[in-house]
Amino acid sequence: MQYPECTSAHIRKNGKKRGKQNHICVDFSRQFIDRYDPPKGYSDEFKRECLKMYVNGSGFRAIDRVKGVHHTTVIDWVEPVGQNLPDAYEPETVPQVGELDGVHPTFSMSKSA
């Protein structure tokens, strides 16, 4: 085994902490462990997918149900991204045609004799 910073082979065991063996480099008096756990948390791709769902209209609890991540965690991801957005959007040209989504016709409920 070698110390990762200097590749020195002059190391000794230096106790255990949380079930992992600590080592010390005798040459540099630096402590290290031989194996590290993988980083905890969600990947950037997973966060991006959740943020994309939010931008496309899914609510926080819907993202919670679909992705299995707590809704307050998604809120924590949305807040810093939202602070980078401008306060108002000023389009250069106003569109002449608009789109309505989810329009339902009204029906009259009159009784016929």
C-alpha positions as CSV (number, residue, x, y, z in Angstrom):
1,M,0.0,0.0,0.0
2,Q,1.1,3.5,-0.8
3,Y,0.2,7.0,0.4
4,P,-1.9,8.4,-2.5
5,E,-0.3,11.9,-2.3
6,C,3.4,11.0,-2.4
7,T,3.4,7.3,-3.4
8,S,5.5,6.6,-0.3
9,A,5.4,3.0,0.8
10,H,6.5,3.9,4.3
11,I,3.1,3.7,6.1
12,R,1.7,2.3,9.3
13,K,-1.7,1.3,10.6
14,N,-3.2,4.1,12.7
15,G,-6.3,2.7,14.4
16,K,-9.8,2.5,13.1
17,K,-12.6,5.0,12.7
18,R,-16.2,4.0,11.8
19,G,-15.0,0.5,10.9
20,K,-12.4,1.6,8.5
21,Q,-8.7,1.1,8.9
22,N,-6.7,4.3,9.2
23,H,-3.1,4.5,7.9
24,I,-0.4,7.1,8.4
25,C,2.4,8.1,6.1
26,V,5.5,8.1,8.2
27,D,7.4,10.4,5.8
28,F,4.7,13.1,5.7
29,S,2.8,12.4,8.9
30,R,-0.5,12.4,7.0
31,Q,-3.4,10.1,7.8
32,F,-5.5,8.4,5.2
33,I,-7.8,5.4,4.7
34,D,-7.3,2.7,2.1
35,R,-10.9,2.8,0.7
36,Y,-13.5,5.5,0.4
37,D,-17.2,5.0,0.1
38,P,-18.9,6.3,-3.1
39,P,-20.3,9.8,-2.8
40,K,-23.8,10.0,-1.4
41,G,-26.7,11.9,-3.0
42,Y,-28.4,12.0,-6.4
43,S,-26.6,12.3,-9.7
44,D,-26.7,15.5,-11.7
45,E,-28.6,13.7,-14.4
46,F,-31.3,12.6,-11.9
47,K,-31.6,16.2,-10.6
48,R,-31.8,17.5,-14.2
49,E,-34.7,15.0,-14.9
50,C,-36.6,16.2,-11.9
51,L,-36.1,19.9,-12.7
52,K,-37.2,19.2,-16.3
53,M,-40.4,17.6,-14.9
54,Y,-41.0,20.7,-12.8
55,V,-40.5,23.1,-15.7
56,N,-42.9,21.0,-17.8
57,G,-45.7,21.5,-15.2
58,S,-45.4,18.6,-12.8
59,G,-45.9,19.5,-9.2
60,F,-43.4,18.7,-6.4
61,R,-45.5,15.9,-5.0
62,A,-46.0,14.4,-8.5
63,I,-42.3,14.3,-8.9
64,D,-42.1,12.7,-5.5
65,R,-44.5,10.0,-6.6
66,V,-42.9,9.3,-10.0
67,K,-39.2,9.6,-9.1
68,G,-39.2,8.5,-5.4
69,V,-37.4,11.6,-4.2
70,H,-38.9,13.6,-1.3
71,H,-40.7,16.8,-2.5
72,T,-38.8,19.1,-0.2
73,T,-35.6,17.8,-1.8
74,V,-36.9,18.8,-5.2
75,I,-37.9,22.2,-3.7
76,D,-34.3,22.6,-2.5
77,W,-33.0,21.9,-6.0
78,V,-35.5,24.4,-7.7
79,E,-34.8,27.4,-5.4
80,P,-31.2,28.1,-6.4
81,V,-32.0,27.5,-10.1
82,G,-35.0,29.9,-9.8
83,Q,-32.8,32.6,-8.3
84,N,-30.7,32.7,-11.5
85,L,-33.7,33.4,-13.7
86,P,-34.7,37.0,-14.6
87,D,-37.7,38.5,-12.7
88,A,-39.7,39.3,-15.8
89,Y,-39.6,38.1,-19.4
90,E,-39.9,40.8,-22.0
91,P,-40.4,39.3,-25.4
92,E,-39.1,41.3,-28.4
93,T,-42.3,40.6,-30.4
94,V,-45.7,39.8,-29.2
95,P,-47.1,36.7,-30.9
96,Q,-50.2,37.1,-33.0
97,V,-51.5,33.6,-32.4
98,G,-51.9,31.9,-29.0
99,E,-52.5,28.4,-27.9
100,L,-55.1,27.3,-25.3
101,D,-54.8,24.0,-23.7
102,G,-57.6,22.1,-21.9
103,V,-60.5,24.2,-23.1
104,H,-63.9,22.5,-22.6
105,P,-67.1,23.6,-24.3
106,T,-70.0,24.6,-22.0
107,F,-73.2,22.7,-22.1
108,S,-76.6,24.0,-21.2
109,M,-78.6,21.6,-19.1
110,S,-82.1,22.5,-20.0
111,K,-85.0,20.1,-19.7
112,S,-87.0,19.5,-22.9
113,A,-90.7,18.8,-22.6
